[in-house]
Amino acid sequence: MLDYSHNAWLVAASLAVALMAGFTGLYLTHGASKLDNQRRKFIVALAAVILGGGIWSMHFVAMLGLQLPILFYYDALVTLISALVAILMVGLALLLLHFRPRTPPTIIGAGVIVGLGIVVMHYVGMAGMQLCRPVYSLFDIVLSTAASVVLSVLAIWVAYDSRTHRNILLGTACFGIAVFSMHFIATGLTDFVATETAGAAGPALDNQILAMGVTVAVFLICGAFLLTGITFIEPKTEPASVPTPAPQPEPTPTLRAGVPFEREGQTFFAEPAQIAAIRAEGHYTILYIDSEKLFCPWSITEAETRLQPDGFLRAHRSYLVNPKHVSSFERHKDNGTCYFDSVEALSKVPVSRSRLSDIRDALGL
């Protein structure tokens, strides 16, 4: 067995690469689900290259920091395959997240795929070592895989549970730690032995050439990181001046007592936060609160105007919904459905094609 150590600077650099790639890929897909299919596919493919390439780059930056008492190099074909495996598996996970309903099983499944992609990339990349052979047991692989999958599921869950800036930053940290931890857990469980035979799968790729390739990959990741980072922190400013004064909108009527409803000849008032949805009923409306359907004298148009400050959105020509009561959302070909598991009087509300974008934005999709 060969004694080995790590260059501390390259270890730190490998973590930085993983974090930059994670942030760039996760933020790049922010809002992708609202794009048309062609543009969404392009964004997902680009993010897969950045995330998968970041996994690969992190691995080989760390491997360049691996200090062994003998010289060694890499098989070029195996090294290329390791990069492609990472990109393809991350791409598969992103396709699930952006082209399927984002349910908990989908998010967990995507995290598992990313975790397995990190593991497969690592061990395929290690298999490319020449004049030196890594030695590990099945238990070592299982332990490394468990760590990678758990951390990757956590990263995807945090980043995609709610697509806010805070979640993207937390998801970035989890992703970077997942890639970094898996690599060094696996490497720490691996021994290295010298060999005299070189593989014949492809031409030799010595450390200098590999360092050049990794440097180019890291440079591209850093560039993409800077571009997305500028967008992330860019403040939203209003125009300094306008050529003509804009017309002032009429003030939205405020609710003093709540939303009126009638029961047994009396008029009562409901807090907007209690209302899950409102359905048009001729010139009037029906309020859905828990297990009750309550008659409201407002029209659907008046309800929409008055309840807009409280977050109510028109999901359909006959429905207003309160996004805070939506338990799940399902997208169909060109429309969708909001589900209300905690509202006994209402199970679901249709979402029309023209309202789909507004509802998805309100739900953070």
C-alpha positions as CSV (number, residue, x, y, z in Angstrom):
1,M,0.0,0.0,0.0
2,L,1.2,3.5,-0.8
3,D,1.2,6.4,1.6
4,Y,-0.5,9.5,0.4
5,S,-1.5,13.0,1.4
6,H,-3.4,15.9,0.0
7,N,-2.4,19.4,-1.0
8,A,-4.5,21.7,1.2
9,W,-4.8,24.5,-1.3
10,L,-6.2,22.1,-4.0
11,V,-8.6,20.6,-1.5
12,A,-10.0,24.1,-0.7
13,A,-10.1,24.8,-4.5
14,S,-12.1,21.6,-5.1
15,L,-14.7,22.7,-2.6
16,A,-14.9,26.2,-4.2
17,V,-15.4,24.6,-7.6
18,A,-18.3,22.4,-6.3
19,L,-20.0,25.4,-4.7
20,M,-19.6,27.6,-7.8
21,A,-21.0,24.9,-10.0
22,G,-23.8,24.2,-7.7
23,F,-24.9,27.8,-7.4
24,T,-24.6,28.4,-11.2
25,G,-26.6,25.3,-12.1
26,L,-29.3,25.7,-9.5
27,Y,-29.8,29.4,-10.2
28,L,-29.7,29.0,-13.9
29,T,-32.8,26.8,-13.8
30,H,-34.7,29.3,-11.6
31,G,-37.9,30.0,-13.5
32,A,-37.2,27.5,-16.2
33,S,-40.5,25.7,-15.7
34,K,-42.3,28.8,-16.9
35,L,-40.5,28.8,-20.3
36,D,-41.7,27.0,-23.4
37,N,-40.4,23.4,-24.0
38,Q,-37.6,24.3,-26.3
39,R,-36.1,27.0,-24.2
40,R,-36.6,24.9,-21.1
41,K,-34.7,22.0,-22.7
42,F,-31.8,24.3,-23.5
43,I,-31.6,25.7,-20.0
44,V,-31.8,22.2,-18.5
45,A,-29.1,20.9,-20.8
46,L,-26.8,23.9,-20.0
47,A,-27.4,23.4,-16.3
48,A,-26.6,19.7,-16.6
49,V,-23.3,20.5,-18.3
50,I,-22.4,23.0,-15.5
51,L,-23.5,20.8,-12.6
52,G,-22.1,17.6,-14.1
53,G,-18.9,19.3,-15.2
54,G,-18.6,20.8,-11.8
55,I,-18.8,17.4,-10.2
56,W,-16.1,16.1,-12.6
57,S,-13.9,19.2,-12.1
58,M,-14.2,19.0,-8.3
59,H,-13.1,15.4,-8.4
60,F,-10.0,16.0,-10.6
61,V,-9.0,19.2,-8.8
62,A,-8.9,17.1,-5.7
63,M,-7.1,14.3,-7.5
64,L,-4.5,16.7,-8.7
65,G,-3.9,17.5,-5.0
66,L,-3.4,13.8,-4.3
67,Q,0.2,13.3,-3.5
68,L,1.6,9.8,-4.0
69,P,5.2,8.6,-3.8
70,I,5.1,7.5,-7.4
71,L,4.2,9.1,-10.7
72,F,0.8,8.2,-12.2
73,Y,-1.4,9.3,-15.1
74,Y,-4.9,8.8,-16.4
75,D,-6.5,6.9,-19.3
76,A,-8.0,9.6,-21.5
77,L,-11.1,7.6,-22.6
78,V,-12.1,6.6,-19.1
79,T,-11.6,10.1,-17.9
80,L,-13.9,11.4,-20.6
81,I,-16.5,8.7,-19.8
82,S,-16.5,9.8,-16.2
83,A,-17.4,13.4,-17.2
84,L,-20.1,12.3,-19.5
85,V,-21.7,10.0,-16.9
86,A,-21.9,12.9,-14.4
87,I,-23.5,15.2,-17.0
88,L,-26.0,12.6,-18.2
89,M,-27.2,11.6,-14.8
90,V,-27.5,15.2,-13.6
91,G,-29.4,16.0,-16.8
92,L,-31.8,13.1,-16.1
93,A,-32.5,14.5,-12.6
94,L,-33.1,18.0,-14.0
95,L,-35.5,16.6,-16.6
96,L,-37.6,15.0,-13.9
97,L,-37.6,18.3,-11.9
98,H,-38.6,20.5,-14.8
99,F,-40.8,18.3,-17.0
100,R,-42.7,16.3,-14.3
101,P,-45.0,17.5,-11.5
102,R,-42.6,18.5,-8.7
103,T,-44.0,16.1,-6.0
104,P,-42.0,14.8,-3.0
105,P,-41.3,11.5,-4.8
106,T,-40.0,13.3,-7.9
107,I,-37.7,15.5,-5.8
108,I,-36.4,12.6,-3.8
109,G,-35.9,10.5,-7.0
110,A,-33.9,13.4,-8.6
111,G,-31.7,13.7,-5.5
112,V,-31.0,9.9,-5.6
113,I,-30.0,10.2,-9.3
114,V,-27.7,13.1,-8.6
115,G,-26.1,11.2,-5.7
116,L,-25.6,8.1,-7.7
117,G,-24.1,10.2,-10.5
118,I,-21.5,11.6,-8.1
119,V,-20.6,8.1,-7.0
120,V,-20.4,6.6,-10.5
121,M,-18.3,9.5,-11.8
122,H,-15.9,9.2,-8.8
123,Y,-15.3,5.5,-9.2
124,V,-15.1,5.6,-13.0
125,G,-12.6,8.4,-12.7
126,M,-10.6,6.5,-10.2
127,A,-10.6,3.5,-12.6
128,G,-8.7,5.6,-15.1
129,M,-5.6,5.8,-13.0
130,Q,-2.6,4.2,-14.6
131,L,0.6,2.8,-12.9
132,C,-1.3,3.1,-9.7
133,R,-4.5,1.2,-8.8
134,P,-7.1,2.2,-6.2
135,V,-8.2,-0.6,-3.8
136,Y,-11.5,-0.5,-2.0
137,S,-14.2,-2.9,-0.8
138,L,-17.9,-3.2,-1.4
139,F,-18.6,-1.8,2.1
140,D,-16.5,1.3,1.1
141,I,-18.7,1.8,-2.0
142,V,-21.9,1.3,0.0
143,L,-20.8,3.8,2.6
144,S,-19.8,6.4,0.1
145,T,-23.0,5.9,-1.9
146,A,-25.1,6.4,1.2
147,A,-23.4,9.6,2.1
148,S,-23.7,10.9,-1.5
149,V,-27.4,10.0,-1.9
150,V,-28.5,11.4,1.5
151,L,-26.6,14.7,1.0
152,S,-27.8,15.0,-2.7
153,V,-31.4,14.4,-1.8
154,L,-31.1,17.1,0.9
155,A,-29.6,19.5,-1.6
156,I,-32.3,19.0,-4.2
157,W,-35.1,19.1,-1.6
158,V,-33.9,22.4,-0.2
159,A,-33.3,24.0,-3.6
160,Y,-36.6,22.8,-5.2
161,D,-39.0,22.8,-2.2
162,S,-39.3,26.5,-2.7
163,R,-37.5,28.3,-5.5
164,T,-36.5,31.4,-3.5
165,H,-33.0,32.9,-3.4
166,R,-32.6,31.6,0.2
167,N,-33.4,28.1,-0.8
168,I,-31.0,28.3,-3.8
169,L,-28.2,29.4,-1.6
170,L,-28.9,26.7,1.0
171,G,-29.2,24.1,-1.8
172,T,-25.8,25.3,-3.2
173,A,-24.2,24.7,0.2
174,C,-25.8,21.2,0.4
175,F,-24.7,20.3,-3.2
176,G,-21.1,21.5,-2.7
177,I,-20.9,19.6,0.6
178,A,-22.4,16.5,-1.0
179,V,-19.8,16.4,-3.8
180,F,-16.9,17.3,-1.6
181,S,-17.9,14.9,1.2
182,M,-18.5,12.0,-1.1
183,H,-15.1,12.4,-2.8
184,F,-13.1,12.5,0.4
185,I,-15.1,9.9,2.2
186,A,-14.5,7.5,-0.7
187,T,-10.8,8.6,-1.0
188,G,-10.3,8.1,2.7
189,L,-11.6,4.6,2.4
190,T,-9.4,3.8,-0.6
191,D,-5.9,2.4,-0.6
192,F,-3.5,2.7,-3.5
193,V,-1.0,0.2,-4.9
194,A,1.6,0.5,-7.6
195,T,1.2,-1.5,-10.8
196,E,3.5,-2.0,-13.8
197,T,0.8,-2.5,-16.4
198,A,-1.0,0.3,-18.1
199,G,-4.6,0.1,-19.4
200,A,-5.2,-0.1,-23.1
201,A,-8.6,1.6,-23.2
202,G,-7.3,4.9,-24.4
203,P,-4.1,7.1,-24.8
204,A,-2.2,8.3,-21.8
205,L,-3.3,11.5,-20.1
206,D,-0.6,12.7,-17.8
207,N,-1.2,15.1,-14.9
208,Q,0.0,18.2,-16.8
209,I,-2.6,17.7,-19.7
210,L,-5.3,16.8,-17.2
211,A,-4.5,20.0,-15.2
212,M,-4.9,22.1,-18.4
213,G,-8.3,20.5,-19.1
214,V,-9.4,20.9,-15.5
215,T,-8.2,24.5,-15.5
216,V,-10.3,25.3,-18.7
217,A,-13.4,23.6,-17.1
218,V,-12.9,25.6,-13.9
219,F,-12.4,28.8,-15.8
220,L,-15.7,28.3,-17.6
221,I,-17.5,27.4,-14.4
222,C,-16.1,30.6,-12.7
223,G,-17.2,32.7,-15.7
224,A,-20.7,31.2,-15.6
225,F,-20.7,31.7,-11.8
226,L,-19.9,35.4,-12.1
227,L,-22.6,36.0,-14.7
228,T,-25.3,34.3,-12.7
229,G,-24.0,35.8,-9.5
230,I,-24.4,39.4,-10.9
231,T,-28.0,38.6,-11.9
232,F,-28.6,37.1,-8.4
233,I,-27.5,40.2,-6.5
234,E,-28.5,42.8,-9.0
235,P,-30.9,45.2,-7.3
236,K,-34.2,45.9,-8.9
237,T,-34.3,49.6,-9.6
238,E,-37.0,51.8,-11.0
239,P,-36.4,54.0,-14.0
240,A,-34.8,57.3,-13.1
241,S,-37.3,59.3,-15.1
242,V,-40.2,58.9,-17.5
243,P,-41.1,61.1,-20.4
244,T,-44.7,61.5,-19.3
245,P,-46.4,61.0,-15.9
246,A,-48.0,57.6,-15.6
247,P,-51.6,57.5,-14.7
248,Q,-52.2,56.7,-11.1
249,P,-54.2,53.5,-10.5
250,E,-57.4,53.7,-8.6
251,P,-56.8,52.7,-4.9
252,T,-57.9,49.1,-4.2
253,P,-60.8,49.1,-1.8
254,T,-59.7,48.0,1.7
255,L,-61.6,45.4,3.7
256,R,-62.7,46.8,7.0
257,A,-64.8,44.0,8.4
258,G,-63.8,41.1,6.2
259,V,-65.5,39.2,3.4
260,P,-69.4,39.2,3.9
261,F,-71.4,36.1,3.8
262,E,-75.0,35.4,4.7
263,R,-76.3,32.7,7.1
264,E,-79.9,32.4,8.5
265,G,-80.8,35.9,7.4
266,Q,-77.8,37.6,9.0
267,T,-74.6,38.9,7.4
268,F,-71.3,37.8,8.9
269,F,-67.7,38.6,7.9
270,A,-64.9,36.1,7.2
271,E,-61.2,36.8,7.5
272,P,-59.6,36.5,4.0
273,A,-56.9,34.2,5.3
274,Q,-59.6,31.6,6.3
275,I,-61.0,31.4,2.8
276,A,-59.4,28.7,0.6
277,A,-61.3,29.5,-2.7
278,I,-64.2,31.5,-4.1
279,R,-66.5,30.2,-6.9
280,A,-68.7,32.4,-9.1
281,E,-72.4,31.6,-8.7
282,G,-74.3,33.8,-11.2
283,H,-73.9,37.4,-10.0
284,Y,-72.8,36.2,-6.6
285,T,-70.1,33.9,-5.2
286,I,-69.6,30.9,-2.9
287,L,-66.8,31.0,-0.2
288,Y,-65.1,27.7,0.7
289,I,-63.9,27.7,4.4
290,D,-63.0,24.3,5.8
291,S,-66.2,22.2,5.6
292,E,-68.5,25.1,4.8
293,K,-69.8,26.6,1.5
294,L,-71.0,30.2,2.3
295,F,-73.1,32.5,0.1
296,C,-71.3,35.9,-0.5
297,P,-73.1,38.9,-2.1
298,W,-70.0,39.9,-4.0
299,S,-69.5,39.1,-7.7
300,I,-66.4,37.2,-8.7
301,T,-65.0,40.5,-10.2
302,E,-65.6,42.5,-7.1
303,A,-64.0,39.7,-5.0
304,E,-61.0,39.6,-7.2
305,T,-60.5,43.4,-6.9
306,R,-61.0,43.5,-3.2
307,L,-58.9,40.4,-2.3
308,Q,-56.0,41.0,-4.6
309,P,-53.9,42.6,-1.7
310,D,-54.5,39.4,0.3
311,G,-52.9,37.2,-2.4
312,F,-56.0,35.8,-4.1
313,L,-55.6,34.9,-7.7
314,R,-58.0,34.1,-10.5
315,A,-57.3,30.5,-11.4
316,H,-60.3,30.1,-13.8
317,R,-63.1,32.4,-15.0
318,S,-65.2,31.0,-12.2
319,Y,-62.6,30.6,-9.4
320,L,-60.4,32.6,-7.2
321,V,-57.9,30.7,-5.0
322,N,-55.8,31.5,-2.0
323,P,-52.4,30.0,-2.7
324,K,-51.7,29.5,1.0
325,H,-54.4,26.8,1.2
326,V,-53.2,24.9,-1.9
327,S,-51.7,21.5,-0.8
328,S,-50.5,20.3,-4.2
329,F,-50.5,21.3,-7.9
330,E,-50.7,19.1,-11.0
331,R,-49.8,20.4,-14.5
332,H,-51.6,19.0,-17.5
333,K,-50.8,19.6,-21.1
334,D,-51.9,23.2,-21.3
335,N,-53.7,23.8,-18.0
336,G,-53.5,22.5,-14.4
337,T,-55.3,21.7,-11.1
338,C,-54.9,23.0,-7.6
339,Y,-55.7,20.5,-4.8
340,F,-56.9,21.4,-1.3
341,D,-56.4,18.4,1.0
342,S,-57.2,20.3,4.2
343,V,-60.5,21.8,2.9
344,E,-63.4,19.4,3.3
345,A,-65.8,21.4,1.2
346,L,-63.5,21.6,-1.8
347,S,-61.1,19.0,-3.3
348,K,-59.7,20.8,-6.3
349,V,-59.9,23.8,-8.6
350,P,-59.1,23.9,-12.3
351,V,-56.5,26.3,-13.6
352,S,-57.0,27.6,-17.1
353,R,-54.2,28.0,-19.6
354,S,-54.2,31.8,-19.4
355,R,-53.9,31.7,-15.6
356,L,-51.3,28.9,-15.4
357,S,-48.3,31.2,-15.3
358,D,-49.6,33.4,-12.5
359,I,-50.6,30.4,-10.3
360,R,-47.2,28.7,-10.8
361,D,-45.4,31.9,-9.8
362,A,-47.5,32.3,-6.7
363,L,-46.8,28.7,-5.7
364,G,-43.0,29.2,-6.3
365,L,-42.9,26.8,-9.3
